[in-house]
Amino acid sequence: MTSVRTASHAGSWYSSNARELNKELEEWLSKADLCHGPARAIIAPHAGYRYSGPCAAHAYRQISPAVIKRVFILGPSHRVRLSKCALTQMKRYATPLYDLVIDMEVNNELAATGHFQWMSADTDENEHSIELHLPYVAKVFER
């Protein structure tokens, strides 16, 4: 099993070109007002960027990397029925900008509570709800 989740929806739901994607994210974020920040939690859409990119920017604009040290992304499962909240087994999530590192220690702690289940690599890569947030997280927390 691979330890990197591919950006399986890049190129269709959002740009797979890092320069183009970066430009879009910068434009949308620059047009969004900082009106509620710094936020400790946000809710943002997970549709293709042509439909949701500018809207998601309003939520992500409220985040200050100086305040936030850890990001949890929750998303629905559109294709597979899950009986519990699912955790990724991947160690990194690829984006066209750069890979995001998963805190496996936290994932293991969550799994140990019995309230979570592990998601298969196929389920993870076929689901778009979390992936659509990853480029925004990468941009806002740019290294």
N, CA, C and O of each residue as an XYZ file, in Angstrom:
572
protein
N       0.843     -1.185      0.000
C       0.000      0.000      0.000
C       0.887      1.247      0.000
O       1.889      1.310      0.713
N       0.509      2.218     -0.796
C       1.228      3.483     -0.846
C       0.919      4.305      0.402
O      -0.134      4.136      1.017
N       1.821      5.179      0.767
C       1.590      6.005      1.948
C       1.225      7.436      1.583
O       1.068      8.283      2.463
N       1.088      7.710      0.276
C       0.705      9.043     -0.183
C      -0.616      8.949     -0.935
O      -0.735      8.203     -1.908
N      -1.594      9.701     -0.483
C      -2.878      9.756     -1.184
C      -2.695     10.692     -2.372
O      -2.307     11.847     -2.200
N      -2.970     10.205     -3.556
C      -2.833     11.039     -4.748
C      -3.936     12.091     -4.780
O      -4.995     11.922     -4.176
N      -3.668     13.166     -5.487
C      -4.670     14.206     -5.705
C      -5.545     13.739     -6.868
O      -5.437     14.247     -7.984
N      -6.402     12.775     -6.592
C      -7.145     12.057     -7.632
C      -8.173     12.910     -8.369
O      -8.596     12.544     -9.465
N      -8.580     14.025     -7.799
C      -9.566     14.881     -8.454
C      -8.935     16.128     -9.085
O      -9.629     16.943     -9.693
N      -7.616     16.268     -8.936
C      -6.904     17.375     -9.578
C      -6.974     17.175    -11.087
O      -6.816     16.062    -11.588
N      -7.209     18.253    -11.789
C      -7.319     18.175    -13.242
C      -8.753     18.090    -13.714
O      -9.033     18.288    -14.897
N      -9.666     17.798    -12.800
C     -11.082     17.770    -13.173
C     -11.912     18.651    -12.227
O     -12.702     19.475    -12.687
N     -11.743     18.485    -10.942
C     -12.516     19.281     -9.978
C     -11.805     20.585     -9.636
O     -12.435     21.543     -9.189
N     -10.505     20.619     -9.845
C      -9.678     21.810     -9.648
C      -8.402     21.600    -10.460
O      -8.121     20.490    -10.914
N      -7.647     22.658    -10.637
C      -6.471     22.592    -11.512
C      -5.386     21.679    -10.948
O      -5.109     21.685     -9.748
N      -4.785     20.905    -11.827
C      -3.647     20.065    -11.445
C      -2.322     20.800    -11.653
O      -1.262     20.293    -11.285
N      -2.386     21.986    -12.239
C      -1.198     22.796    -12.486
C      -0.942     23.678    -11.261
O      -1.767     24.528    -10.927
N       0.183     23.482    -10.599
C       0.477     24.195     -9.350
C       0.445     25.709     -9.530
O      -0.113     26.417     -8.692
N       1.031     26.210    -10.603
C       1.068     27.663    -10.824
C      -0.344     28.218    -11.027
O      -0.706     29.242    -10.447
N      -1.128     27.538    -11.848
C      -2.501     27.978    -12.108
C      -3.352     27.897    -10.839
O      -4.097     28.826    -10.530
N      -3.243     26.802    -10.115
C      -4.003     26.627     -8.878
C      -3.612     27.685     -7.852
O      -4.480     28.271     -7.205
N      -2.331     27.930     -7.700
C      -1.856     28.944     -6.760
C      -2.430     30.312     -7.106
O      -2.848     31.058     -6.220
N      -2.448     30.638     -8.394
C      -2.984     31.925     -8.847
C      -4.473     32.037     -8.521
O      -4.927     33.072     -8.032
N      -5.228     30.979     -8.791
C      -6.664     30.992     -8.480
C      -6.900     31.173     -6.981
O      -7.710     32.003     -6.569
N      -6.193     30.398     -6.176
C      -6.372     30.490     -4.724
C      -6.007     31.876     -4.216
O      -6.723     32.442     -3.391
N      -4.905     32.426     -4.698
C      -4.496     33.778     -4.291
C      -5.555     34.807     -4.660
O      -5.873     35.694     -3.868
N      -6.096     34.684     -5.864
C      -7.119     35.637     -6.313
C      -8.367     35.545     -5.446
O      -8.878     36.564     -4.980
N      -8.857     34.337     -5.230
C     -10.067     34.176     -4.421
C      -9.841     34.627     -2.987
O     -10.697     35.298     -2.412
N      -8.710     34.272     -2.404
C      -8.427     34.669     -1.017
C      -8.261     36.181     -0.898
O      -8.675     36.767      0.102
N      -7.662     36.820     -1.902
C      -7.460     38.274     -1.842
C      -8.776     39.035     -1.938
O      -8.882     40.155     -1.439
N      -9.772     38.441     -2.572
C     -11.080     39.088     -2.713
C     -11.997     38.825     -1.523
O     -13.032     39.477     -1.385
N     -11.635     37.895     -0.680
C     -12.461     37.553      0.482
C     -12.112     38.473      1.648
O     -10.940     38.731      1.921
N     -13.136     38.960      2.324
C     -12.923     39.831      3.479
C     -12.559     39.023      4.710
O     -13.062     37.919      4.919
N     -11.676     39.591      5.522
C     -11.389     39.025      6.833
C     -12.396     39.674      7.776
O     -12.205     40.811      8.207
N     -13.459     38.956      8.092
C     -14.535     39.559      8.879
C     -14.850     38.818     10.174
O     -15.519     39.373     11.044
N     -14.394     37.603     10.321
C     -14.688     36.833     11.531
C     -13.440     36.224     12.142
O     -13.527     35.501     13.135
N     -12.307     36.499     11.577
C     -11.084     35.828     11.999
C     -10.474     36.420     13.247
O     -10.871     37.507     13.666
N      -9.531     35.745     13.847
C      -9.096     34.429     13.407
C     -10.043     33.332     13.880
O     -10.365     33.236     15.065
N     -10.471     32.526     12.952
C     -11.422     31.446     13.247
C     -10.693     30.239     13.813
O      -9.545     29.967     13.458
N     -11.366     29.525     14.688
C     -10.834     28.264     15.215
C     -11.473     27.083     14.501
O     -10.977     25.959     14.583
N     -12.570     27.338     13.802
C     -13.256     26.311     13.013
C     -13.952     27.004     11.853
O     -14.425     28.133     11.989
N     -14.012     26.332     10.718
C     -14.726     26.868      9.559
C     -15.566     25.764      8.934
O     -15.336     24.575      9.156
N     -16.533     26.188      8.157
C     -17.310     25.283      7.313
C     -17.166     25.811      5.898
O     -17.422     26.987      5.639
N     -16.755     24.941      4.979
C     -16.541     25.356      3.592
C     -17.090     24.284      2.657
O     -17.143     23.108      3.018
N     -17.502     24.691      1.450
C     -18.047     23.726      0.484
C     -16.967     22.811     -0.083
O     -15.773     23.091      0.017
N     -17.420     21.713     -0.679
C     -16.478     20.755     -1.265
C     -16.860     20.383     -2.695
O     -16.658     19.249     -3.129
N     -17.415     21.354     -3.421
C     -17.739     21.139     -4.835
C     -16.526     21.517     -5.681
O     -15.534     22.034     -5.165
N     -16.615     21.255     -6.977
C     -15.552     21.662     -7.881
C     -15.283     23.151     -7.742
O     -16.202     23.926     -7.476
N     -14.040     23.552     -7.918
C     -13.661     24.944     -7.676
C     -14.377     25.926     -8.593
O     -14.554     27.089     -8.229
N     -14.788     25.484     -9.762
C     -15.530     26.374    -10.651
C     -16.817     26.837     -9.961
O     -17.300     27.942    -10.210
N     -17.361     25.991     -9.103
C     -18.596     26.306     -8.393
C     -18.347     26.839     -6.985
O     -19.066     27.724     -6.522
N     -17.329     26.305     -6.298
C     -17.186     26.606     -4.873
C     -15.913     27.357     -4.494
O     -15.776     27.787     -3.349
N     -14.991     27.523     -5.420
C     -13.703     28.138     -5.089
C     -13.802     29.485     -4.396
O     -13.223     29.660     -3.324
N     -14.525     30.453     -4.981
C     -14.633     31.755     -4.329
C     -15.362     31.689     -2.980
O     -14.999     32.407     -2.047
N     -16.362     30.852     -2.874
C     -17.101     30.713     -1.613
C     -16.201     30.129     -0.526
O     -16.186     30.623      0.601
N     -15.462     29.089     -0.859
C     -14.552     28.471      0.114
C     -13.503     29.474      0.584
O     -13.074     29.430      1.737
N     -13.091     30.375     -0.302
C     -12.082     31.376      0.067
C     -12.549     32.234      1.230
O     -11.735     32.628      2.066
N     -13.835     32.532      1.302
C     -14.348     33.350      2.411
C     -14.146     32.645      3.746
O     -13.835     33.294      4.745
N     -14.316     31.343      3.775
C     -14.080     30.587      5.012
C     -12.586     30.514      5.311
O     -12.165     30.792      6.433
N     -11.786     30.143      4.319
C     -10.354     29.960      4.548
C      -9.633     31.270      4.844
O      -8.575     31.263      5.474
N     -10.186     32.387      4.399
C      -9.593     33.708      4.687
C      -9.635     34.011      6.183
O      -8.851     34.827      6.668
N     -10.531     33.373      6.911
C     -10.687     33.641      8.346
C      -9.643     32.915      9.199
O      -9.574     33.137     10.408
N      -8.841     32.059      8.589
C      -7.845     31.269      9.322
C      -6.530     32.033      9.431
O      -6.038     32.596      8.453
N      -5.976     32.042     10.632
C      -4.644     32.592     10.850
C      -3.711     31.448     11.226
O      -3.898     30.825     12.270
N      -2.709     31.159     10.396
C      -1.768     30.084     10.720
C      -1.032     30.310     12.045
O      -0.531     29.360     12.647
N      -0.968     31.558     12.494
C      -0.321     31.853     13.774
C      -1.140     31.326     14.949
O      -0.601     31.088     16.030
N      -2.437     31.144     14.737
C      -3.340     30.705     15.803
C      -3.595     29.199     15.737
O      -3.732     28.546     16.771
N      -3.659     28.654     14.535
C      -4.020     27.247     14.329
C      -2.764     26.393     14.214
O      -1.875     26.682     13.412
N      -2.700     25.360     15.006
C      -1.543     24.460     14.990
C      -1.865     23.096     14.387
O      -0.960     22.385     13.951
N      -3.137     22.725     14.357
C      -3.529     21.412     13.824
C      -4.862     21.594     13.089
O      -5.737     22.331     13.543
N      -4.996     20.918     11.961
C      -6.211     21.005     11.152
C      -6.877     19.634     11.104
O      -6.234     18.629     10.798
N      -8.165     19.607     11.408
C      -8.986     18.410     11.230
C      -9.961     18.723     10.107
O     -10.651     19.741     10.155
N     -10.029     17.872      9.108
C     -10.977     18.052      8.009
C     -12.001     16.931      8.094
O     -11.653     15.751      8.056
N     -13.263     17.312      8.210
C     -14.358     16.348      8.254
C     -15.124     16.445      6.948
O     -15.391     17.544      6.462
N     -15.473     15.319      6.385
C     -16.232     15.319      5.142
C     -17.104     14.091      5.051
O     -16.797     13.061      5.652
N     -18.192     14.188      4.304
C     -19.076     13.036      4.135
C     -18.484     12.016      3.169
O     -17.592     12.328      2.381
N     -18.988     10.819      3.246
C     -18.624      9.773      2.292
C     -19.758      9.662      1.284
O     -20.870      9.274      1.641
N     -19.487      9.997      0.037
C     -20.508      9.991     -1.005
C     -20.710      8.623     -1.654
O     -21.772      8.372     -2.222
N     -19.728      7.741     -1.585
C     -19.785      6.490     -2.341
C     -19.829      5.233     -1.486
O     -20.325      4.197     -1.928
N     -19.314      5.318     -0.268
C     -19.201      4.137      0.588
C     -19.893      4.419      1.913
O     -19.691      5.472      2.518
N     -20.713      3.465      2.361
C     -21.354      3.623      3.664
C     -20.327      3.304      4.740
O     -19.683      2.255      4.720
N     -20.192      4.224      5.669
C     -19.280      4.039      6.791
C     -20.106      4.034      8.070
O     -21.002      4.863      8.230
N     -19.819      3.122      8.971
C     -20.595      3.037     10.211
C     -20.082      3.992     11.284
O     -20.777      4.258     12.265
N     -18.877      4.505     11.101
C     -18.274      5.449     12.048
C     -17.533      6.514     11.251
O     -17.417      6.418     10.029
N     -17.040      7.510     11.939
C     -16.134      8.453     11.291
C     -14.890      7.678     10.878
O     -14.403      6.827     11.623
N     -14.384      7.975      9.699
C     -13.250      7.217      9.167
C     -11.975      8.047      9.197
O     -11.995      9.264      9.011
N     -10.885      7.365      9.433
C      -9.559      7.980      9.465
C      -8.742      7.487      8.279
O      -8.860      6.333      7.867
N      -7.924      8.361      7.743
C      -7.044      7.957      6.654
C      -5.899      7.096      7.179
O      -5.439      7.257      8.309
N      -5.459      6.187      6.330
C      -4.270      5.388      6.629
C      -3.033      5.976      5.952
O      -1.912      5.515      6.165
N      -3.260      6.992      5.141
C      -2.169      7.610      4.396
C      -1.316      8.480      5.316
O      -1.817      9.065      6.276
N      -0.044      8.554      5.014
C       0.866      9.385      5.802
C       0.966     10.808      5.246
O       1.323     11.746      5.959
N       0.647     10.944      3.971
C       0.667     12.259      3.333
C      -0.474     12.347      2.332
O      -0.882     11.348      1.739
N      -0.981     13.562      2.156
C      -1.981     13.846      1.131
C      -1.310     14.743      0.093
O      -0.831     15.827      0.427
N      -1.273     14.303     -1.145
C      -0.670     15.095     -2.218
C      -1.624     16.193     -2.661
O      -2.836     15.989     -2.733
N      -1.067     17.353     -2.955
C      -1.791     18.428     -3.631
C      -0.868     18.916     -4.746
O       0.332     18.643     -4.708
N      -1.398     19.629     -5.734
C      -0.519     20.188     -6.756
C       0.500     21.182     -6.175
O       1.538     21.428     -6.790
N       0.216     21.750     -5.004
C       1.121     22.731     -4.400
C       2.260     22.055     -3.638
O       3.430     22.348     -3.885
N       1.929     21.166     -2.728
C       2.901     20.351     -1.989
C       2.123     19.340     -1.160
O       0.914     19.479     -0.975
N       2.812     18.333     -0.666
C       2.156     17.293      0.129
C       1.910     17.770      1.554
O       2.747     18.445      2.152
N       0.753     17.408      2.081
C       0.415     17.693      3.472
C       0.695     16.447      4.297
O       0.319     15.342      3.906
N       1.348     16.620      5.424
C       1.713     15.501      6.289
C       0.578     15.224      7.271
O       0.061     16.139      7.912
N       0.201     13.960      7.380
C      -0.858     13.534      8.296
C      -0.229     13.185      9.641
O       0.787     12.493      9.694
N      -0.828     13.659     10.718
C      -0.348     13.346     12.065
C      -0.880     11.967     12.452
O      -1.966     11.842     13.018
N      -0.106     10.949     12.139
C      -0.546      9.570     12.389
C      -0.655      9.257     13.876
O      -1.432      8.385     14.266
N       0.100      9.945     14.702
C      -0.021      9.741     16.148
C      -1.427     10.121     16.609
O      -2.048      9.394     17.385
N      -1.923     11.250     16.138
C      -3.286     11.670     16.483
C      -4.301     10.693     15.899
O      -5.258     10.321     16.579
N      -4.107     10.272     14.650
C      -5.032      9.298     14.051
C      -5.076      8.004     14.860
O      -6.151      7.445     15.074
N      -3.934      7.532     15.303
C      -3.893      6.312     16.117
C      -4.588      6.515     17.461
O      -5.264      5.611     17.953
N      -4.426      7.690     18.055
C      -5.113      7.994     19.317
C      -6.627      8.008     19.104
O      -7.376      7.481     19.926
N      -7.071      8.606     18.013
C      -8.505      8.630     17.710
C      -9.027      7.216     17.487
O     -10.091      6.862     17.996
N      -8.297      6.414     16.737
C      -8.714      5.033     16.466
C      -8.831      4.238     17.763
O      -9.718      3.395     17.896
N      -7.956      4.498     18.705
C      -7.947      3.762     19.973
C      -9.192      4.030     20.819
O      -9.491      3.261     21.733
N      -9.922      5.111     20.527
C     -11.140      5.406     21.295
C     -12.280      4.460     20.948
O     -13.226      4.322     21.723
N     -12.200      3.805     19.790
C     -13.271      2.926     19.344
C     -14.392      3.650     18.610
O     -15.348      3.017     18.162
N     -14.284      4.958     18.484
C     -15.322      5.746     17.812
C     -15.026      5.982     16.334
O     -15.799      6.642     15.640
N     -13.923      5.449     15.862
C     -13.492      5.679     14.483
C     -13.154      4.356     13.819
O     -12.907      3.351     14.486
N     -13.148      4.376     12.494
C     -12.699      3.222     11.724
C     -11.662      3.704     10.721
O     -11.595      4.892     10.406
N     -10.854      2.775     10.221
C      -9.859      3.108      9.210
C     -10.500      3.039      7.833
O     -11.255      2.114      7.535
N     -10.197      4.017      7.000
C     -10.708      4.084      5.639
C      -9.707      3.405      4.704
O      -8.498      3.590      4.842
N     -10.208      2.627      3.763
C      -9.315      1.997      2.787
C      -8.734      3.066      1.856
O      -9.296      4.153      1.715
N      -7.618      2.746      1.232
C      -6.988      3.669      0.289
C      -7.929      3.978     -0.873
O      -7.996      5.121     -1.325
N      -8.656      2.974     -1.360
C      -9.602      3.195     -2.463
C     -10.713      4.145     -2.053
O     -11.052      5.067     -2.795
N     -11.279      3.926     -0.879
C     -12.340      4.814     -0.392
C     -11.803      6.230     -0.271
O     -12.462      7.185     -0.683
N     -10.620      6.367      0.287
C      -9.990      7.672      0.471
C      -9.810      8.378     -0.872
O     -10.212      9.532     -1.023
N      -9.214      7.702     -1.837
C      -8.899      8.343     -3.114
C     -10.112      8.554     -4.014
O     -10.080      9.421     -4.887
N     -11.167      7.790     -3.823
C     -12.375      7.981     -4.626
C     -13.279      9.079     -4.074
O     -14.154      9.575     -4.784
N     -13.077      9.456     -2.834
C     -13.916     10.476     -2.193
C     -13.323     11.867     -2.424
O     -12.120     12.074     -2.267
N     -14.183     12.813     -2.799
C     -13.706     14.168     -3.085
C     -13.893     15.150     -1.934
O     -13.270     16.212     -1.932
N     -14.729     14.825     -0.962
C     -15.135     15.826      0.029
C     -13.969     16.398      0.830
O     -13.959     17.594      1.122
N     -13.006     15.588      1.183
C     -11.844     16.090      1.923
C     -10.805     16.655      0.959
O     -10.201     17.692      1.233
N     -10.600     15.985     -0.153
C      -9.575     16.430     -1.106
C      -9.773     17.871     -1.551
O      -8.797     18.597     -1.738
N     -11.008     18.294     -1.720
C     -11.262     19.644     -2.208
C     -10.806     20.715     -1.221
O     -10.643     21.874     -1.603
N     -10.602     20.352      0.025
C     -10.104     21.304      1.025
C      -8.582     21.373      1.057
O      -8.019     22.366      1.519
N      -7.920     20.347      0.580
C      -6.471     20.243      0.744
C      -5.675     21.371      0.088
O      -4.753     21.885      0.721
N      -5.981     21.787     -1.150
C      -5.223     22.903     -1.718
C      -5.386     24.201     -0.918
O      -4.438     24.974     -0.785
N      -6.588     24.434     -0.390
C      -6.780     25.626      0.444
C      -5.954     25.534      1.723
O      -5.340     26.519      2.133
N      -5.933     24.379      2.349
C      -5.116     24.197      3.555
C      -3.645     24.421      3.210
O      -2.930     25.107      3.940
N      -3.200     23.845      2.105
C      -1.807     24.022      1.681
C      -1.490     25.497      1.439
O      -0.418     25.969      1.817
N      -2.401     26.215      0.820
C      -2.168     27.631      0.517
C      -2.156     28.480      1.783
O      -1.254     29.296      1.976
N      -3.141     28.293      2.637
C      -3.248     29.114      3.846
C      -2.073     28.862      4.795
O      -1.597     29.780      5.463
N      -1.616     27.617      4.847
C      -0.503     27.261      5.730
C       0.802     27.125      4.940
O       1.671     26.328      5.294
N       0.927     27.908      3.872
C       2.090     27.822      2.985
C       3.391     27.764      3.762
O       3.598     28.500      4.726
N       4.264     26.866      3.315
C       5.550     26.774      3.993
C       6.578     27.602      3.281
O       7.732     27.653      3.704
